[in-house]
Amino acid sequence: MKTPGLSYNSRKALIVNIGENAGTEIAELIAQMAAEIEELRRSKVNVTRIVPSTCEPHSTFVEEPV
């Protein structure tokens, strides 16, 4: 499986533009978030409603004679 994260060029651009410590920290944070998102996608559970929703829009009005 491919490790989620930034490419070498993206990591290098961060380091050059904002400094080595900050660039490395941001790259590692992005890699951690990408791994967490991938884990959430893998463990996602689809939910099927068994009972129909009770919240249905009422578009018809009943008028009583006055």
mmCIF file as Biopython writes it, N, C-alpha, C and O atoms, coordinates in Angstrom:
data_model
#
loop_
_atom_site.group_PDB
_atom_site.id
_atom_site.type_symbol
_atom_site.label_atom_id
_atom_site.label_alt_id
_atom_site.label_comp_id
_atom_site.label_asym_id
_atom_site.label_entity_id
_atom_site.label_seq_id
_atom_site.pdbx_PDB_ins_code
_atom_site.Cartn_x
_atom_site.Cartn_y
_atom_site.Cartn_z
_atom_site.occupancy
_atom_site.B_iso_or_equiv
_atom_site.auth_seq_id
_atom_site.auth_asym_id
_atom_site.pdbx_PDB_model_num
ATOM 1   N N  . MET A ? 1  ? 0.833   -1.180 0.000  1.0 0.0 1  A 1 
ATOM 2   C CA . MET A ? 1  ? 0.000   0.000  0.000  1.0 0.0 1  A 1 
ATOM 3   C C  . MET A ? 1  ? 0.877   1.242  0.000  1.0 0.0 1  A 1 
ATOM 4   O O  . MET A ? 1  ? 1.909   1.277  0.670  1.0 0.0 1  A 1 
ATOM 5   N N  . LYS A ? 2  ? 0.477   2.246  -0.737 1.0 0.0 2  A 1 
ATOM 6   C CA . LYS A ? 2  ? 1.231   3.491  -0.821 1.0 0.0 2  A 1 
ATOM 7   C C  . LYS A ? 2  ? 1.074   4.293  0.474  1.0 0.0 2  A 1 
ATOM 8   O O  . LYS A ? 2  ? -0.031  4.430  0.999  1.0 0.0 2  A 1 
ATOM 9   N N  . THR A ? 3  ? 2.177   4.814  0.974  1.0 0.0 3  A 1 
ATOM 10  C CA . THR A ? 3  ? 2.136   5.632  2.177  1.0 0.0 3  A 1 
ATOM 11  C C  . THR A ? 3  ? 1.606   7.013  1.817  1.0 0.0 3  A 1 
ATOM 12  O O  . THR A ? 3  ? 2.159   7.681  0.943  1.0 0.0 3  A 1 
ATOM 13  N N  . PRO A ? 4  ? 0.524   7.452  2.492  1.0 0.0 4  A 1 
ATOM 14  C CA . PRO A ? 4  ? -0.011  8.770  2.184  1.0 0.0 4  A 1 
ATOM 15  C C  . PRO A ? 4  ? 0.937   9.865  2.654  1.0 0.0 4  A 1 
ATOM 16  O O  . PRO A ? 4  ? 1.644   9.696  3.648  1.0 0.0 4  A 1 
ATOM 17  N N  . GLY A ? 5  ? 0.952   10.968 1.954  1.0 0.0 5  A 1 
ATOM 18  C CA . GLY A ? 5  ? 1.802   12.078 2.348  1.0 0.0 5  A 1 
ATOM 19  C C  . GLY A ? 5  ? 2.207   12.897 1.151  1.0 0.0 5  A 1 
ATOM 20  O O  . GLY A ? 5  ? 1.691   12.720 0.048  1.0 0.0 5  A 1 
ATOM 21  N N  . LEU A ? 6  ? 3.132   13.790 1.383  1.0 0.0 6  A 1 
ATOM 22  C CA . LEU A ? 6  ? 3.594   14.689 0.330  1.0 0.0 6  A 1 
ATOM 23  C C  . LEU A ? 6  ? 4.717   14.052 -0.477 1.0 0.0 6  A 1 
ATOM 24  O O  . LEU A ? 6  ? 5.461   13.204 0.015  1.0 0.0 6  A 1 
ATOM 25  N N  . SER A ? 7  ? 4.817   14.479 -1.717 1.0 0.0 7  A 1 
ATOM 26  C CA . SER A ? 7  ? 5.924   14.023 -2.544 1.0 0.0 7  A 1 
ATOM 27  C C  . SER A ? 7  ? 7.210   14.706 -2.080 1.0 0.0 7  A 1 
ATOM 28  O O  . SER A ? 7  ? 7.180   15.656 -1.299 1.0 0.0 7  A 1 
ATOM 29  N N  . TYR A ? 8  ? 8.315   14.211 -2.568 1.0 0.0 8  A 1 
ATOM 30  C CA . TYR A ? 8  ? 9.610   14.793 -2.215 1.0 0.0 8  A 1 
ATOM 31  C C  . TYR A ? 8  ? 9.664   16.269 -2.629 1.0 0.0 8  A 1 
ATOM 32  O O  . TYR A ? 8  ? 10.145  17.112 -1.872 1.0 0.0 8  A 1 
ATOM 33  N N  . ASN A ? 9  ? 9.168   16.575 -3.834 1.0 0.0 9  A 1 
ATOM 34  C CA . ASN A ? 9  ? 9.204   17.957 -4.323 1.0 0.0 9  A 1 
ATOM 35  C C  . ASN A ? 9  ? 8.354   18.889 -3.471 1.0 0.0 9  A 1 
ATOM 36  O O  . ASN A ? 9  ? 8.756   20.021 -3.201 1.0 0.0 9  A 1 
ATOM 37  N N  . SER A ? 10 ? 7.179   18.422 -3.044 1.0 0.0 10 A 1 
ATOM 38  C CA . SER A ? 10 ? 6.317   19.251 -2.198 1.0 0.0 10 A 1 
ATOM 39  C C  . SER A ? 10 ? 6.957   19.500 -0.842 1.0 0.0 10 A 1 
ATOM 40  O O  . SER A ? 10 ? 6.926   20.616 -0.323 1.0 0.0 10 A 1 
ATOM 41  N N  . ARG A ? 11 ? 7.541   18.447 -0.272 1.0 0.0 11 A 1 
ATOM 42  C CA . ARG A ? 11 ? 8.217   18.588 1.025  1.0 0.0 11 A 1 
ATOM 43  C C  . ARG A ? 11 ? 9.400   19.556 0.908  1.0 0.0 11 A 1 
ATOM 44  O O  . ARG A ? 11 ? 9.605   20.403 1.778  1.0 0.0 11 A 1 
ATOM 45  N N  . LYS A ? 12 ? 10.164  19.423 -0.160 1.0 0.0 12 A 1 
ATOM 46  C CA . LYS A ? 12 ? 11.329  20.294 -0.374 1.0 0.0 12 A 1 
ATOM 47  C C  . LYS A ? 12 ? 10.888  21.753 -0.540 1.0 0.0 12 A 1 
ATOM 48  O O  . LYS A ? 12 ? 11.532  22.659 -0.012 1.0 0.0 12 A 1 
ATOM 49  N N  . ALA A ? 13 ? 9.789   21.979 -1.273 1.0 0.0 13 A 1 
ATOM 50  C CA . ALA A ? 13 ? 9.285   23.344 -1.470 1.0 0.0 13 A 1 
ATOM 51  C C  . ALA A ? 13 ? 8.866   23.958 -0.135 1.0 0.0 13 A 1 
ATOM 52  O O  . ALA A ? 13 ? 9.125   25.135 0.118  1.0 0.0 13 A 1 
ATOM 53  N N  . LEU A ? 14 ? 8.226   23.170 0.708  1.0 0.0 14 A 1 
ATOM 54  C CA . LEU A ? 14 ? 7.859   23.677 2.034  1.0 0.0 14 A 1 
ATOM 55  C C  . LEU A ? 14 ? 9.101   24.063 2.830  1.0 0.0 14 A 1 
ATOM 56  O O  . LEU A ? 14 ? 9.156   25.142 3.421  1.0 0.0 14 A 1 
ATOM 57  N N  . ILE A ? 15 ? 10.083  23.193 2.844  1.0 0.0 15 A 1 
ATOM 58  C CA . ILE A ? 15 ? 11.301  23.436 3.616  1.0 0.0 15 A 1 
ATOM 59  C C  . ILE A ? 15 ? 12.025  24.678 3.111  1.0 0.0 15 A 1 
ATOM 60  O O  . ILE A ? 15 ? 12.513  25.483 3.905  1.0 0.0 15 A 1 
ATOM 61  N N  . VAL A ? 16 ? 12.095  24.835 1.795  1.0 0.0 16 A 1 
ATOM 62  C CA . VAL A ? 16 ? 12.802  25.993 1.222  1.0 0.0 16 A 1 
ATOM 63  C C  . VAL A ? 16 ? 12.062  27.290 1.538  1.0 0.0 16 A 1 
ATOM 64  O O  . VAL A ? 16 ? 12.693  28.301 1.848  1.0 0.0 16 A 1 
ATOM 65  N N  . ASN A ? 17 ? 10.730  27.274 1.462  1.0 0.0 17 A 1 
ATOM 66  C CA . ASN A ? 17 ? 9.964   28.511 1.606  1.0 0.0 17 A 1 
ATOM 67  C C  . ASN A ? 17 ? 9.682   28.922 3.044  1.0 0.0 17 A 1 
ATOM 68  O O  . ASN A ? 17 ? 9.635   30.116 3.337  1.0 0.0 17 A 1 
ATOM 69  N N  . ILE A ? 18 ? 9.495   27.975 3.943  1.0 0.0 18 A 1 
ATOM 70  C CA . ILE A ? 18 ? 9.156   28.372 5.313  1.0 0.0 18 A 1 
ATOM 71  C C  . ILE A ? 18 ? 10.159  27.879 6.353  1.0 0.0 18 A 1 
ATOM 72  O O  . ILE A ? 18 ? 9.974   28.126 7.545  1.0 0.0 18 A 1 
ATOM 73  N N  . GLY A ? 19 ? 11.179  27.209 5.942  1.0 0.0 19 A 1 
ATOM 74  C CA . GLY A ? 19 ? 12.200  26.748 6.877  1.0 0.0 19 A 1 
ATOM 75  C C  . GLY A ? 19 ? 12.108  25.249 7.113  1.0 0.0 19 A 1 
ATOM 76  O O  . GLY A ? 19 ? 11.062  24.630 6.918  1.0 0.0 19 A 1 
ATOM 77  N N  . GLU A ? 20 ? 13.234  24.681 7.539  1.0 0.0 20 A 1 
ATOM 78  C CA . GLU A ? 20 ? 13.313  23.225 7.675  1.0 0.0 20 A 1 
ATOM 79  C C  . GLU A ? 20 ? 12.400  22.693 8.775  1.0 0.0 20 A 1 
ATOM 80  O O  . GLU A ? 20 ? 11.671  21.724 8.560  1.0 0.0 20 A 1 
ATOM 81  N N  . ASN A ? 21 ? 12.433  23.319 9.953  1.0 0.0 21 A 1 
ATOM 82  C CA . ASN A ? 21 ? 11.625  22.813 11.067 1.0 0.0 21 A 1 
ATOM 83  C C  . ASN A ? 21 ? 10.129  22.916 10.772 1.0 0.0 21 A 1 
ATOM 84  O O  . ASN A ? 21 ? 9.391   21.944 10.934 1.0 0.0 21 A 1 
ATOM 85  N N  . ALA A ? 22 ? 9.689   24.091 10.340 1.0 0.0 22 A 1 
ATOM 86  C CA . ALA A ? 22 ? 8.264   24.292 10.058 1.0 0.0 22 A 1 
ATOM 87  C C  . ALA A ? 22 ? 7.805   23.445 8.876  1.0 0.0 22 A 1 
ATOM 88  O O  . ALA A ? 22 ? 6.716   22.872 8.910  1.0 0.0 22 A 1 
ATOM 89  N N  . GLY A ? 23 ? 8.625   23.363 7.833  1.0 0.0 23 A 1 
ATOM 90  C CA . GLY A ? 23 ? 8.271   22.572 6.661  1.0 0.0 23 A 1 
ATOM 91  C C  . GLY A ? 23 ? 8.133   21.095 6.985  1.0 0.0 23 A 1 
ATOM 92  O O  . GLY A ? 23 ? 7.208   20.429 6.520  1.0 0.0 23 A 1 
ATOM 93  N N  . THR A ? 24 ? 9.062   20.591 7.789  1.0 0.0 24 A 1 
ATOM 94  C CA . THR A ? 24 ? 9.009   19.185 8.196  1.0 0.0 24 A 1 
ATOM 95  C C  . THR A ? 24 ? 7.792   18.929 9.070  1.0 0.0 24 A 1 
ATOM 96  O O  . THR A ? 24 ? 7.119   17.908 8.922  1.0 0.0 24 A 1 
ATOM 97  N N  . GLU A ? 25 ? 7.510   19.846 9.974  1.0 0.0 25 A 1 
ATOM 98  C CA . GLU A ? 25 ? 6.353   19.691 10.856 1.0 0.0 25 A 1 
ATOM 99  C C  . GLU A ? 25 ? 5.047   19.672 10.067 1.0 0.0 25 A 1 
ATOM 100 O O  . GLU A ? 25 ? 4.178   18.841 10.329 1.0 0.0 25 A 1 
ATOM 101 N N  . ILE A ? 26 ? 4.903   20.577 9.109  1.0 0.0 26 A 1 
ATOM 102 C CA . ILE A ? 26 ? 3.692   20.618 8.290  1.0 0.0 26 A 1 
ATOM 103 C C  . ILE A ? 26 ? 3.586   19.370 7.426  1.0 0.0 26 A 1 
ATOM 104 O O  . ILE A ? 26 ? 2.500   18.804 7.298  1.0 0.0 26 A 1 
ATOM 105 N N  . ALA A ? 27 ? 4.671   18.936 6.841  1.0 0.0 27 A 1 
ATOM 106 C CA . ALA A ? 27 ? 4.655   17.730 6.007  1.0 0.0 27 A 1 
ATOM 107 C C  . ALA A ? 27 ? 4.255   16.503 6.825  1.0 0.0 27 A 1 
ATOM 108 O O  . ALA A ? 27 ? 3.490   15.664 6.348  1.0 0.0 27 A 1 
ATOM 109 N N  . GLU A ? 28 ? 4.762   16.393 8.042  1.0 0.0 28 A 1 
ATOM 110 C CA . GLU A ? 28 ? 4.404   15.265 8.903  1.0 0.0 28 A 1 
ATOM 111 C C  . GLU A ? 28 ? 2.941   15.336 9.328  1.0 0.0 28 A 1 
ATOM 112 O O  . GLU A ? 28 ? 2.268   14.307 9.398  1.0 0.0 28 A 1 
ATOM 113 N N  . LEU A ? 29 ? 2.444   16.534 9.613  1.0 0.0 29 A 1 
ATOM 114 C CA . LEU A ? 29 ? 1.046   16.703 9.978  1.0 0.0 29 A 1 
ATOM 115 C C  . LEU A ? 29 ? 0.132   16.300 8.820  1.0 0.0 29 A 1 
ATOM 116 O O  . LEU A ? 29 ? -0.873  15.621 9.028  1.0 0.0 29 A 1 
ATOM 117 N N  . ILE A ? 30 ? 0.478   16.712 7.616  1.0 0.0 30 A 1 
ATOM 118 C CA . ILE A ? 30 ? -0.309  16.349 6.436  1.0 0.0 30 A 1 
ATOM 119 C C  . ILE A ? 30 ? -0.296  14.833 6.236  1.0 0.0 30 A 1 
ATOM 120 O O  . ILE A ? 30 ? -1.324  14.242 5.905  1.0 0.0 30 A 1 
ATOM 121 N N  . ALA A ? 31 ? 0.848   14.211 6.432  1.0 0.0 31 A 1 
ATOM 122 C CA . ALA A ? 31 ? 0.939   12.756 6.289  1.0 0.0 31 A 1 
ATOM 123 C C  . ALA A ? 31 ? 0.077   12.047 7.328  1.0 0.0 31 A 1 
ATOM 124 O O  . ALA A ? 31 ? -0.577  11.054 7.009  1.0 0.0 31 A 1 
ATOM 125 N N  . GLN A ? 32 ? 0.065   12.537 8.560  1.0 0.0 32 A 1 
ATOM 126 C CA . GLN A ? 32 ? -0.765  11.944 9.607  1.0 0.0 32 A 1 
ATOM 127 C C  . GLN A ? 32 ? -2.247  12.107 9.287  1.0 0.0 32 A 1 
ATOM 128 O O  . GLN A ? 32 ? -3.031  11.175 9.466  1.0 0.0 32 A 1 
ATOM 129 N N  . MET A ? 33 ? -2.629  13.290 8.815  1.0 0.0 33 A 1 
ATOM 130 C CA . MET A ? 33 ? -4.031  13.519 8.463  1.0 0.0 33 A 1 
ATOM 131 C C  . MET A ? 33 ? -4.450  12.644 7.291  1.0 0.0 33 A 1 
ATOM 132 O O  . MET A ? 33 ? -5.559  12.111 7.287  1.0 0.0 33 A 1 
ATOM 133 N N  . ALA A ? 34 ? -3.584  12.488 6.302  1.0 0.0 34 A 1 
ATOM 134 C CA . ALA A ? 34 ? -3.897  11.637 5.151  1.0 0.0 34 A 1 
ATOM 135 C C  . ALA A ? 34 ? -4.081  10.186 5.593  1.0 0.0 34 A 1 
ATOM 136 O O  . ALA A ? 34 ? -4.978  9.498  5.107  1.0 0.0 34 A 1 
ATOM 137 N N  . ALA A ? 35 ? -3.237  9.722  6.511  1.0 0.0 35 A 1 
ATOM 138 C CA . ALA A ? 35 ? -3.365  8.353  7.016  1.0 0.0 35 A 1 
ATOM 139 C C  . ALA A ? 35 ? -4.665  8.181  7.793  1.0 0.0 35 A 1 
ATOM 140 O O  . ALA A ? 35 ? -5.328  7.150  7.679  1.0 0.0 35 A 1 
ATOM 141 N N  . GLU A ? 36 ? -5.029  9.183  8.580  1.0 0.0 36 A 1 
ATOM 142 C CA . GLU A ? 36 ? -6.270  9.102  9.344  1.0 0.0 36 A 1 
ATOM 143 C C  . GLU A ? 36 ? -7.493  9.118  8.428  1.0 0.0 36 A 1 
ATOM 144 O O  . GLU A ? 36 ? -8.454  8.387  8.667  1.0 0.0 36 A 1 
ATOM 145 N N  . ILE A ? 37 ? -7.464  9.932  7.399  1.0 0.0 37 A 1 
ATOM 146 C CA . ILE A ? 37 ? -8.565  9.973  6.436  1.0 0.0 37 A 1 
ATOM 147 C C  . ILE A ? 37 ? -8.699  8.627  5.735  1.0 0.0 37 A 1 
ATOM 148 O O  . ILE A ? 37 ? -9.808  8.129  5.543  1.0 0.0 37 A 1 
ATOM 149 N N  . GLU A ? 38 ? -7.578  8.045  5.359  1.0 0.0 38 A 1 
ATOM 150 C CA . GLU A ? 38 ? -7.615  6.735  4.701  1.0 0.0 38 A 1 
ATOM 151 C C  . GLU A ? 38 ? -8.191  5.669  5.634  1.0 0.0 38 A 1 
ATOM 152 O O  . GLU A ? 38 ? -8.960  4.812  5.200  1.0 0.0 38 A 1 
ATOM 153 N N  . GLU A ? 39 ? -7.824  5.722  6.897  1.0 0.0 39 A 1 
ATOM 154 C CA . GLU A ? 39 ? -8.361  4.773  7.876  1.0 0.0 39 A 1 
ATOM 155 C C  . GLU A ? 39 ? -9.870  4.964  8.043  1.0 0.0 39 A 1 
ATOM 156 O O  . GLU A ? 39 ? -10.609 3.985  8.141  1.0 0.0 39 A 1 
ATOM 157 N N  . LEU A ? 40 ? -10.324 6.197  8.077  1.0 0.0 40 A 1 
ATOM 158 C CA . LEU A ? 40 ? -11.761 6.464  8.181  1.0 0.0 40 A 1 
ATOM 159 C C  . LEU A ? 40 ? -12.500 5.948  6.949  1.0 0.0 40 A 1 
ATOM 160 O O  . LEU A ? 40 ? -13.603 5.417  7.075  1.0 0.0 40 A 1 
ATOM 161 N N  . ARG A ? 41 ? -11.922 6.092  5.783  1.0 0.0 41 A 1 
ATOM 162 C CA . ARG A ? 41 ? -12.553 5.575  4.561  1.0 0.0 41 A 1 
ATOM 163 C C  . ARG A ? 41 ? -12.650 4.056  4.594  1.0 0.0 41 A 1 
ATOM 164 O O  . ARG A ? 41 ? -13.655 3.488  4.165  1.0 0.0 41 A 1 
ATOM 165 N N  . ARG A ? 42 ? -11.613 3.395  5.100  1.0 0.0 42 A 1 
ATOM 166 C CA . ARG A ? 42 ? -11.616 1.931  5.154  1.0 0.0 42 A 1 
ATOM 167 C C  . ARG A ? 42 ? -12.625 1.406  6.162  1.0 0.0 42 A 1 
ATOM 168 O O  . ARG A ? 42 ? -13.234 0.360  5.935  1.0 0.0 42 A 1 
ATOM 169 N N  . SER A ? 43 ? -12.814 2.115  7.273  1.0 0.0 43 A 1 
ATOM 170 C CA . SER A ? 43 ? -13.687 1.626  8.333  1.0 0.0 43 A 1 
ATOM 171 C C  . SER A ? 43 ? -15.095 2.210  8.264  1.0 0.0 43 A 1 
ATOM 172 O O  . SER A ? 43 ? -15.893 2.013  9.181  1.0 0.0 43 A 1 
ATOM 173 N N  . LYS A ? 44 ? -15.401 2.920  7.194  1.0 0.0 44 A 1 
ATOM 174 C CA . LYS A ? 44 ? -16.715 3.541  7.049  1.0 0.0 44 A 1 
ATOM 175 C C  . LYS A ? 44 ? -17.799 2.463  6.977  1.0 0.0 44 A 1 
ATOM 176 O O  . LYS A ? 44 ? -17.645 1.445  6.302  1.0 0.0 44 A 1 
ATOM 177 N N  . VAL A ? 45 ? -18.885 2.712  7.681  1.0 0.0 45 A 1 
ATOM 178 C CA . VAL A ? 45 ? -20.004 1.786  7.700  1.0 0.0 45 A 1 
ATOM 179 C C  . VAL A ? 45 ? -21.197 2.487  7.062  1.0 0.0 45 A 1 
ATOM 180 O O  . VAL A ? 45 ? -21.544 3.607  7.439  1.0 0.0 45 A 1 
ATOM 181 N N  . ASN A ? 46 ? -21.820 1.822  6.097  1.0 0.0 46 A 1 
ATOM 182 C CA . ASN A ? 46 ? -23.020 2.366  5.485  1.0 0.0 46 A 1 
ATOM 183 C C  . ASN A ? 46 ? -24.218 2.079  6.374  1.0 0.0 46 A 1 
ATOM 184 O O  . ASN A ? 46 ? -24.355 0.979  6.910  1.0 0.0 46 A 1 
ATOM 185 N N  . VAL A ? 47 ? -25.084 3.074  6.528  1.0 0.0 47 A 1 
ATOM 186 C CA . VAL A ? 47 ? -26.261 2.937  7.366  1.0 0.0 47 A 1 
ATOM 187 C C  . VAL A ? 47 ? -27.492 2.890  6.476  1.0 0.0 47 A 1 
ATOM 188 O O  . VAL A ? 47 ? -27.697 3.761  5.631  1.0 0.0 47 A 1 
ATOM 189 N N  . THR A ? 48 ? -28.309 1.863  6.676  1.0 0.0 48 A 1 
ATOM 190 C CA . THR A ? 48 ? -29.553 1.728  5.927  1.0 0.0 48 A 1 
ATOM 191 C C  . THR A ? 48 ? -30.707 1.985  6.884  1.0 0.0 48 A 1 
ATOM 192 O O  . THR A ? 48 ? -30.804 1.355  7.938  1.0 0.0 48 A 1 
ATOM 193 N N  . ARG A ? 49 ? -31.581 2.912  6.512  1.0 0.0 49 A 1 
ATOM 194 C CA . ARG A ? 49 ? -32.737 3.211  7.360  1.0 0.0 49 A 1 
ATOM 195 C C  . ARG A ? 49 ? -33.744 2.074  7.265  1.0 0.0 49 A 1 
ATOM 196 O O  . ARG A ? 49 ? -34.088 1.625  6.172  1.0 0.0 49 A 1 
ATOM 197 N N  . ILE A ? 50 ? -34.206 1.620  8.406  1.0 0.0 50 A 1 
ATOM 198 C CA . ILE A ? 50 ? -35.211 0.568  8.442  1.0 0.0 50 A 1 
ATOM 199 C C  . ILE A ? 50 ? -36.601 1.184  8.507  1.0 0.0 50 A 1 
ATOM 200 O O  . ILE A ? 50 ? -37.524 0.695  7.855  1.0 0.0 50 A 1 
ATOM 201 N N  . VAL A ? 51 ? -36.759 2.233  9.271  1.0 0.0 51 A 1 
ATOM 202 C CA . VAL A ? 51 ? -38.039 2.919  9.417  1.0 0.0 51 A 1 
ATOM 203 C C  . VAL A ? 51 ? -37.981 4.197  8.588  1.0 0.0 51 A 1 
ATOM 204 O O  . VAL A ? 51 ? -37.007 4.945  8.680  1.0 0.0 51 A 1 
ATOM 205 N N  . PRO A ? 52 ? -39.011 4.461  7.777  1.0 0.0 52 A 1 
ATOM 206 C CA . PRO A ? 52 ? -38.999 5.693  6.987  1.0 0.0 52 A 1 
ATOM 207 C C  . PRO A ? 52 ? -38.954 6.925  7.880  1.0 0.0 52 A 1 
ATOM 208 O O  . PRO A ? 52 ? -39.421 6.908  9.019  1.0 0.0 52 A 1 
ATOM 209 N N  . SER A ? 53 ? -38.408 7.945  7.361  1.0 0.0 53 A 1 
ATOM 210 C CA . SER A ? 53 ? -38.303 9.196  8.093  1.0 0.0 53 A 1 
ATOM 211 C C  . SER A ? 53 ? -39.694 9.743  8.394  1.0 0.0 53 A 1 
ATOM 212 O O  . SER A ? 53 ? -40.576 9.702  7.536  1.0 0.0 53 A 1 
ATOM 213 N N  . THR A ? 54 ? -39.896 10.257 9.613  1.0 0.0 54 A 1 
ATOM 214 C CA . THR A ? 54 ? -41.199 10.808 9.985  1.0 0.0 54 A 1 
ATOM 215 C C  . THR A ? 54 ? -41.307 12.273 9.625  1.0 0.0 54 A 1 
ATOM 216 O O  . THR A ? 54 ? -42.379 12.869 9.738  1.0 0.0 54 A 1 
ATOM 217 N N  . CYS A ? 55 ? -40.234 12.842 9.203  1.0 0.0 55 A 1 
ATOM 218 C CA . CYS A ? 55 ? -40.194 14.264 8.887  1.0 0.0 55 A 1 
ATOM 219 C C  . CYS A ? 55 ? -40.394 14.450 7.383  1.0 0.0 55 A 1 
ATOM 220 O O  . CYS A ? 55 ? -39.430 14.609 6.634  1.0 0.0 55 A 1 
ATOM 221 N N  . GLU A ? 56 ? -41.668 14.426 6.950  1.0 0.0 56 A 1 
ATOM 222 C CA . GLU A ? 56 ? -41.972 14.598 5.539  1.0 0.0 56 A 1 
ATOM 223 C C  . GLU A ? 56 ? -42.597 15.969 5.330  1.0 0.0 56 A 1 
ATOM 224 O O  . GLU A ? 56 ? -43.412 16.398 6.148  1.0 0.0 56 A 1 
ATOM 225 N N  . PRO A ? 57 ? -42.243 16.657 4.273  1.0 0.0 57 A 1 
ATOM 226 C CA . PRO A ? 57 ? -42.823 17.982 4.039  1.0 0.0 57 A 1 
ATOM 227 C C  . PRO A ? 57 ? -44.308 17.877 3.690  1.0 0.0 57 A 1 
ATOM 228 O O  . PRO A ? 57 ? -44.715 16.992 2.937  1.0 0.0 57 A 1 
ATOM 229 N N  . HIS A ? 58 ? -45.102 18.774 4.238  1.0 0.0 58 A 1 
ATOM 230 C CA . HIS A ? 58 ? -46.534 18.815 3.954  1.0 0.0 58 A 1 
ATOM 231 C C  . HIS A ? 58 ? -46.785 19.929 2.953  1.0 0.0 58 A 1 
ATOM 232 O O  . HIS A ? 58 ? -46.690 21.110 3.286  1.0 0.0 58 A 1 
ATOM 233 N N  . SER A ? 59 ? -47.103 19.552 1.740  1.0 0.0 59 A 1 
ATOM 234 C CA . SER A ? 59 ? -47.312 20.566 0.699  1.0 0.0 59 A 1 
ATOM 235 C C  . SER A ? 59 ? -48.781 20.819 0.434  1.0 0.0 59 A 1 
ATOM 236 O O  . SER A ? 59 ? -49.104 21.729 -0.330 1.0 0.0 59 A 1 
ATOM 237 N N  . THR A ? 60 ? -49.700 20.046 1.037  1.0 0.0 60 A 1 
ATOM 238 C CA . THR A ? 60 ? -51.131 20.260 0.805  1.0 0.0 60 A 1 
ATOM 239 C C  . THR A ? 60 ? -51.738 20.898 2.046  1.0 0.0 60 A 1 
ATOM 240 O O  . THR A ? 60 ? -51.439 20.509 3.175  1.0 0.0 60 A 1 
ATOM 241 N N  . PHE A ? 61 ? -52.594 21.882 1.815  1.0 0.0 61 A 1 
ATOM 242 C CA . PHE A ? 61 ? -53.285 22.581 2.885  1.0 0.0 61 A 1 
ATOM 243 C C  . PHE A ? 61 ? -54.754 22.222 2.832  1.0 0.0 61 A 1 
ATOM 244 O O  . PHE A ? 61 ? -55.343 22.127 1.756  1.0 0.0 61 A 1 
ATOM 245 N N  . VAL A ? 62 ? -55.339 22.024 3.996  1.0 0.0 62 A 1 
ATOM 246 C CA . VAL A ? 62 ? -56.757 21.726 4.073  1.0 0.0 62 A 1 
ATOM 247 C C  . VAL A ? 62 ? -57.449 22.988 4.541  1.0 0.0 62 A 1 
ATOM 248 O O  . VAL A ? 62 ? -57.132 23.521 5.604  1.0 0.0 62 A 1 
ATOM 249 N N  . GLU A ? 63 ? -58.395 23.466 3.748  1.0 0.0 63 A 1 
ATOM 250 C CA . GLU A ? 63 ? -59.135 24.676 4.123  1.0 0.0 63 A 1 
ATOM 251 C C  . GLU A ? 63 ? -60.554 24.285 4.495  1.0 0.0 63 A 1 
ATOM 252 O O  . GLU A ? 63 ? -61.189 23.478 3.817  1.0 0.0 63 A 1 
ATOM 253 N N  . GLU A ? 64 ? -61.041 24.869 5.582  1.0 0.0 64 A 1 
ATOM 254 C CA . GLU A ? 64 ? -62.405 24.616 6.013  1.0 0.0 64 A 1 
ATOM 255 C C  . GLU A ? 64 ? -63.275 25.817 5.646  1.0 0.0 64 A 1 
ATOM 256 O O  . GLU A ? 64 ? -62.817 26.958 5.707  1.0 0.0 64 A 1 
ATOM 257 N N  . PRO A ? 65 ? -64.516 25.567 5.268  1.0 0.0 65 A 1 
ATOM 258 C CA . PRO A ? 65 ? -65.402 26.704 4.961  1.0 0.0 65 A 1 
ATOM 259 C C  . PRO A ? 65 ? -65.675 27.533 6.219  1.0 0.0 65 A 1 
ATOM 260 O O  . PRO A ? 65 ? -65.741 27.000 7.327  1.0 0.0 65 A 1 
ATOM 261 N N  . VAL A ? 66 ? -65.829 28.834 6.028  1.0 0.0 66 A 1 
ATOM 262 C CA . VAL A ? 66 ? -66.097 29.733 7.151  1.0 0.0 66 A 1 
ATOM 263 C C  . VAL A ? 66 ? -67.554 30.091 7.208  1.0 0.0 66 A 1 
ATOM 264 O O  . VAL A ? 66 ? -67.971 30.842 8.089  1.0 0.0 66 A 1 
#
